[in-house]
Amino acid sequence: MLASKKEYLIKKLTSLLLLSIFVVSTALAQKVTPVEKYGKLKVDGAKILDASGHVVQLRGLSLSWSIWDGRKYYNPAVVKWLKNDFNISLLRVSMAIEPDKGYLQDPMGQEQLITNTIDAAIKQGMYVLLDWHDHHANQHVQQSKDFFGRMAKRYSGVPNLIYEIWNEPERIDWAIIKNYAQEIIPEIRKYDATNIIVVGSSAWDQDVDVTAKSPIQGFHNIAYSFHFYASDPAHQESLMRKADEAIALGLPLFVTEWGVGEATGDGVFDLGKTDKWFAWMEKNKLCWANWNITDKKETTALLMPGASISGNWRKADLTPAGTFIRTKLISLNQK
C-alpha cells in the first residue's frame, strides 16, 4: 500500500509540475512582443527579413489622418487596445501634411501628437510605420528633411521604427519621386543607418512596375509602398499584374495602405475581391497596414460612429470592415 501511495504522489507531483511548466511557458509566449520576436528588420532582395534571416510578414492597421475625426484615436489607450485585442504587429501613424491643421500649419502640434503615439506603440513592442501623409511631398522637401532628420535622431537605435517618406505621390513622374527620396534618405541615414525606409511610387503607389525598372541605388534596406483598394473596379487584375511584375524584378514591396472598399474610402465591400487580394498578400508574404482606424460613415472605416476614443470596443462598435479585419488579424498573427 505504501509503495502504491508513493507512486501515486510521484505521478501527482509530476503532473502538477508539467502543468506549471505549460502555464508558465504559455504566459511567457503571450508576453513576447512582435519586436522581441522578430528584432531588427532588413531588406534582402524582394523580401523583408527578421533578425534571424527569416521572411517576416507584419500585419496591422493604419490610423487615419492625424487631423479631423481620426485625431482622437491617436492615444496610448487605443494603441494598447489594438495590440491586445486586434493582435496587430504593425501600427501606421499617418501624419497629415497639407490639409487644414496639418504639419505645414501646425508642425509642433502634429509632431507632438505623432511622437506620443509612436512612443506608446514602442512601449507595446510593436513596429511603427511613420507615414509622411502627403500627396505633394516634392513641394515640401525641406520640411520633410527637417522632420525625418529629427525623427531619426530621436529614434536612433530603436528597431521598431519604419520610415514611410511619401504616402501617395499622385500622377508624378518616377524620376521626381526618386529624386525626392534621394534627398530624404541621407537625412535619415545620418542618425539611423539601418532601419527600413519605404519609398512611394507614381499614381498613388500603384506604378510599382515602373519603379522596379529603375530602383534607388546606393542605399540598403529600402522598400517600396504599394496601395490598393480591394473592391475598387480599377484595382483588380491589371493592378495586381503591376505588383507581380515588380516582385518578379526583385522590388521589395510593402503594402503600407489598403482598404476593403474603393479608393474613395467608401463604395462597396466585395468579400470575394477582398479575399482574392488577401490570398495574394499571403502568397507573397507582404507586410501590410489596413486603412483605417476612424469612426466615419465610410466603407473602409473600422469603427462605427461614436466608438470610444479609448478602445474597449464591443462587437457592436465595429463596422463590417472592422469585424472582418479583426478576425483576420487574430487568426493570421497567431501563426
C-alpha positions as CSV (number, residue, x, y, z in Angstrom):
1,M,0.0,0.0,0.0
2,L,2.8,2.4,0.9
3,A,4.5,1.8,-2.4
4,S,1.3,2.4,-4.3
5,K,0.7,5.6,-2.4
6,K,4.2,6.8,-3.1
7,E,3.8,6.1,-6.8
8,Y,0.5,8.0,-6.8
9,L,2.1,11.0,-5.1
10,I,5.0,11.0,-7.5
11,K,2.6,10.9,-10.5
12,K,0.5,13.6,-9.0
13,L,3.5,15.9,-8.4
14,T,4.8,15.2,-11.9
15,S,1.5,16.1,-13.4
16,L,1.4,19.4,-11.4
17,L,4.9,20.2,-12.4
18,L,4.2,19.6,-16.1
19,L,1.1,21.7,-15.8
20,S,3.0,24.5,-14.1
21,I,5.7,24.5,-16.8
22,F,3.0,24.6,-19.5
23,V,1.2,27.6,-17.8
24,V,4.5,29.5,-17.4
25,S,5.6,28.7,-20.9
26,T,2.2,29.9,-22.3
27,A,2.3,33.1,-20.3
28,L,5.8,33.8,-21.4
29,A,4.9,33.1,-25.1
30,Q,2.0,35.5,-24.8
31,K,4.3,38.2,-23.5
32,V,6.6,38.1,-26.4
33,T,6.0,41.2,-28.4
34,P,6.4,41.5,-32.2
35,V,9.7,43.3,-31.9
36,E,11.0,40.8,-29.4
37,K,10.0,38.0,-31.8
38,Y,11.5,39.5,-35.0
39,G,14.1,42.1,-33.9
40,K,15.7,44.4,-36.3
41,L,14.3,44.1,-39.8
42,K,16.2,44.2,-43.1
43,V,15.5,44.1,-46.8
44,D,17.1,41.2,-48.8
45,G,16.1,41.1,-52.5
46,A,12.4,41.3,-52.8
47,K,11.8,40.2,-49.2
48,I,11.8,41.7,-45.7
49,L,13.6,39.6,-43.2
50,D,13.8,39.4,-39.4
51,A,17.0,39.5,-37.3
52,S,17.4,35.7,-37.8
53,G,17.2,36.0,-41.6
54,H,13.7,34.6,-42.0
55,V,11.0,36.2,-44.1
56,V,8.7,38.3,-41.8
57,Q,5.2,39.4,-42.6
58,L,3.9,42.2,-40.4
59,R,0.2,42.7,-40.4
60,G,-1.5,45.7,-38.8
61,L,-3.6,48.8,-39.0
62,S,-3.3,52.4,-40.1
63,L,-4.6,55.2,-38.0
64,S,-6.5,57.8,-40.1
65,W,-5.3,61.3,-40.9
66,S,-3.9,62.9,-37.8
67,I,-6.4,65.7,-38.1
68,W,-10.2,65.8,-38.4
69,D,-12.1,62.8,-36.8
70,G,-9.1,60.5,-36.9
71,R,-7.1,62.6,-34.5
72,K,-9.0,61.4,-31.4
73,Y,-7.7,57.8,-31.8
74,Y,-4.0,58.9,-31.5
75,N,-3.6,58.0,-27.9
76,P,-1.9,55.3,-25.7
77,A,-5.2,53.6,-24.7
78,V,-6.2,52.9,-28.3
79,V,-2.7,51.8,-29.2
80,K,-2.7,49.3,-26.3
81,W,-6.2,48.0,-27.3
82,L,-5.2,47.5,-30.9
83,K,-2.2,45.5,-29.8
84,N,-4.1,43.3,-27.3
85,D,-7.5,43.0,-28.9
86,F,-6.8,43.2,-32.7
87,N,-3.5,41.4,-32.3
88,I,-1.6,43.8,-34.6
89,S,2.2,43.7,-35.1
90,L,2.3,46.9,-37.0
91,L,0.8,50.4,-36.5
92,R,0.9,53.1,-39.1
93,V,0.7,56.7,-37.9
94,S,-0.4,58.9,-40.7
95,M,0.8,62.5,-40.1
96,A,-1.3,64.8,-42.3
97,I,0.9,67.4,-44.1
98,E,-1.1,69.7,-46.3
99,P,-4.8,69.9,-45.1
100,D,-6.1,72.3,-42.5
101,K,-4.2,71.9,-39.2
102,G,-1.7,69.5,-40.8
103,Y,2.0,69.6,-40.3
104,L,2.6,72.6,-42.5
105,Q,0.3,74.7,-40.4
106,D,0.9,73.1,-37.0
107,P,4.4,71.4,-37.0
108,M,4.8,71.4,-33.2
109,G,1.3,70.1,-32.5
110,Q,1.5,67.4,-35.1
111,E,5.0,66.3,-34.2
112,Q,4.0,66.0,-30.5
113,L,0.9,64.0,-31.4
114,I,2.8,61.7,-33.6
115,T,5.7,61.1,-31.3
116,N,3.4,60.4,-28.3
117,T,1.6,57.8,-30.4
118,I,4.9,56.3,-31.6
119,D,6.2,56.1,-28.1
120,A,3.0,54.3,-27.0
121,A,3.4,51.7,-29.8
122,I,7.1,51.2,-28.9
123,K,6.0,50.6,-25.3
124,Q,3.7,47.9,-26.6
125,G,6.6,46.3,-28.5
126,M,5.0,46.9,-32.0
127,Y,6.6,48.0,-35.2
128,V,5.6,51.6,-36.2
129,L,5.2,52.9,-39.7
130,L,5.9,56.6,-39.6
131,D,3.9,58.0,-42.6
132,W,4.5,61.4,-44.1
133,H,0.9,61.5,-45.3
134,D,1.3,63.8,-48.2
135,H,0.3,63.8,-51.9
136,H,2.8,66.5,-52.9
137,A,5.9,65.8,-50.8
138,N,8.1,67.1,-53.7
139,Q,6.8,70.5,-52.8
140,H,7.8,70.2,-49.2
141,V,11.3,68.8,-49.4
142,Q,12.9,71.0,-46.7
143,Q,10.1,70.4,-44.2
144,S,10.4,66.7,-44.8
145,K,14.2,66.6,-44.5
146,D,14.0,68.5,-41.2
147,F,11.3,66.3,-39.8
148,F,12.8,63.0,-40.7
149,G,16.2,64.1,-39.5
150,R,14.7,64.8,-36.1
151,M,12.8,61.6,-36.0
152,A,15.8,59.5,-37.0
153,K,17.9,61.2,-34.3
154,R,15.2,60.7,-31.7
155,Y,14.6,57.0,-32.5
156,S,18.2,56.1,-33.5
157,G,18.9,52.5,-32.4
158,V,15.2,51.7,-31.9
159,P,14.3,48.7,-34.1
160,N,10.5,49.4,-34.0
161,L,10.6,52.3,-36.4
162,I,10.0,52.1,-40.2
163,Y,10.0,55.4,-42.2
164,E,7.4,56.0,-44.9
165,I,8.7,59.1,-46.5
166,W,5.9,59.9,-49.0
167,N,2.4,58.4,-48.6
168,E,1.0,58.7,-52.0
169,P,2.6,60.6,-54.9
170,E,-0.2,61.5,-57.4
171,R,0.5,61.2,-61.1
172,I,4.0,62.4,-60.6
173,D,6.9,61.0,-62.7
174,W,9.0,58.4,-61.0
175,A,12.1,60.5,-61.7
176,I,10.7,63.3,-59.4
177,I,9.8,60.8,-56.7
178,K,13.2,59.1,-56.9
179,N,15.0,62.5,-56.6
180,Y,12.9,63.4,-53.6
181,A,13.8,60.1,-51.9
182,Q,17.5,60.6,-52.7
183,E,17.3,63.8,-50.7
184,I,15.4,62.5,-47.7
185,I,17.1,59.1,-47.3
186,P,20.5,60.7,-46.4
187,E,18.9,62.8,-43.7
188,I,17.6,59.7,-42.0
189,R,20.9,57.8,-42.5
190,K,22.8,60.5,-40.7
191,Y,21.3,59.1,-37.5
192,D,19.7,55.7,-38.4
193,A,21.9,53.6,-40.6
194,T,19.8,50.5,-40.8
195,N,16.1,50.8,-40.2
196,I,13.8,50.3,-43.3
197,I,12.8,53.3,-45.3
198,V,9.7,52.9,-47.6
199,V,9.6,54.9,-50.8
200,G,6.5,55.8,-52.8
201,S,5.6,55.3,-56.5
202,S,3.6,57.2,-59.0
203,A,-0.2,57.1,-59.3
204,W,-0.9,56.7,-55.6
205,D,1.7,53.9,-55.1
206,Q,0.4,51.8,-58.0
207,D,3.0,52.1,-60.7
208,V,5.5,49.9,-58.9
209,D,6.3,48.2,-62.2
210,V,7.8,51.4,-63.4
211,T,9.7,51.8,-60.2
212,A,11.1,48.3,-60.4
213,K,12.9,49.1,-63.7
214,S,14.9,51.9,-62.1
215,P,15.1,51.4,-58.3
216,I,17.1,53.6,-55.9
217,Q,20.8,52.7,-55.8
218,G,23.5,53.2,-53.2
219,F,21.3,52.7,-50.1
220,H,20.3,49.5,-48.3
221,N,17.1,48.5,-46.5
222,I,14.9,50.4,-48.9
223,A,11.4,49.1,-49.7
224,Y,8.6,50.4,-51.8
225,S,5.0,51.1,-50.9
226,F,2.1,49.5,-52.8
227,H,-1.5,50.6,-52.3
228,F,-4.8,49.1,-53.4
229,Y,-8.5,49.1,-52.5
230,A,-9.7,45.6,-52.8
231,S,-13.3,46.3,-54.1
232,D,-12.4,49.2,-56.5
233,P,-13.2,48.2,-60.1
234,A,-9.9,49.8,-61.2
235,H,-7.8,47.9,-58.7
236,Q,-8.2,44.3,-59.9
237,E,-6.2,42.1,-62.3
238,S,-4.3,44.9,-64.1
239,L,-3.1,46.4,-60.8
240,M,-2.2,43.0,-59.4
241,R,-0.1,42.3,-62.5
242,K,1.8,45.5,-62.0
243,A,2.8,44.4,-58.5
244,D,3.6,40.8,-59.7
245,E,5.9,42.3,-62.3
246,A,7.6,44.5,-59.7
247,I,8.1,41.5,-57.4
248,A,9.5,39.4,-60.3
249,L,12.0,42.1,-61.0
250,G,13.1,41.9,-57.3
251,L,11.4,45.0,-55.9
252,P,10.6,44.7,-52.2
253,L,7.0,45.8,-51.8
254,F,5.4,46.9,-48.5
255,V,1.6,47.4,-48.6
256,T,1.5,50.4,-46.4
257,E,-2.1,51.1,-47.1
258,W,-5.1,49.1,-48.4
259,G,-8.8,49.0,-47.8
260,V,-11.7,46.7,-48.2
261,G,-13.8,49.3,-50.1
262,E,-12.9,51.6,-53.0
263,A,-10.2,54.2,-53.4
264,T,-12.6,56.9,-52.2
265,G,-12.7,55.1,-48.8
266,D,-16.4,54.4,-49.5
267,G,-18.1,52.2,-52.1
268,V,-18.9,48.5,-51.8
269,F,-17.2,45.9,-49.7
270,D,-16.8,43.0,-52.0
271,L,-15.8,40.0,-49.9
272,G,-14.8,37.9,-52.9
273,K,-12.4,40.5,-54.3
274,T,-11.1,41.2,-50.8
275,D,-10.3,37.6,-50.2
276,K,-8.5,37.4,-53.5
277,W,-6.3,40.3,-52.5
278,F,-5.7,38.7,-49.1
279,A,-4.6,35.5,-50.7
280,W,-2.3,37.4,-52.9
281,M,-0.6,39.2,-50.0
282,E,-0.3,36.0,-48.1
283,K,1.2,34.1,-51.0
284,N,3.8,36.9,-51.5
285,K,4.4,37.3,-47.7
286,L,3.9,41.0,-47.9
287,C,3.7,43.3,-44.8
288,W,0.6,45.4,-44.7
289,A,-1.4,48.0,-42.8
290,N,-5.2,48.2,-43.3
291,W,-6.9,51.6,-43.7
292,N,-8.3,52.8,-41.2
293,I,-9.0,53.4,-37.6
294,T,-11.7,56.0,-37.6
295,D,-15.5,56.2,-36.9
296,K,-16.6,57.9,-40.1
297,K,-19.5,56.7,-42.1
298,E,-17.3,55.1,-44.8
299,T,-16.8,51.5,-46.0
300,T,-13.1,51.4,-45.0
301,A,-13.7,52.8,-41.6
302,L,-13.2,50.1,-38.9
303,L,-15.4,51.8,-36.2
304,M,-19.0,52.7,-36.0
305,P,-19.8,56.4,-35.4
306,G,-19.3,57.3,-31.7
307,A,-17.0,54.4,-30.9
308,S,-15.0,55.1,-27.7
309,I,-11.8,57.1,-28.1
310,S,-10.0,54.8,-25.6
311,G,-10.5,51.4,-27.1
312,N,-12.5,48.7,-25.2
313,W,-14.7,48.4,-28.3
314,R,-17.6,45.9,-28.3
315,K,-18.6,43.9,-31.4
316,A,-21.4,46.5,-32.0
317,D,-18.7,49.2,-32.2
318,L,-17.1,47.6,-35.2
319,T,-18.2,48.1,-38.8
320,P,-18.3,45.1,-41.2
321,A,-14.8,46.0,-42.3
322,G,-13.7,46.2,-38.6
323,T,-15.1,42.8,-37.8
324,F,-13.5,41.3,-40.9
325,I,-10.1,42.8,-40.4
326,R,-10.0,42.0,-36.7
327,T,-10.9,38.3,-37.3
328,K,-8.1,38.1,-40.0
329,L,-5.5,39.7,-37.7
330,I,-6.3,37.5,-34.8
331,S,-6.1,34.4,-37.0
332,L,-3.1,35.2,-39.1
333,N,-0.9,36.8,-36.5
334,Q,-1.0,33.7,-34.3
335,K,0.7,31.6,-37.0
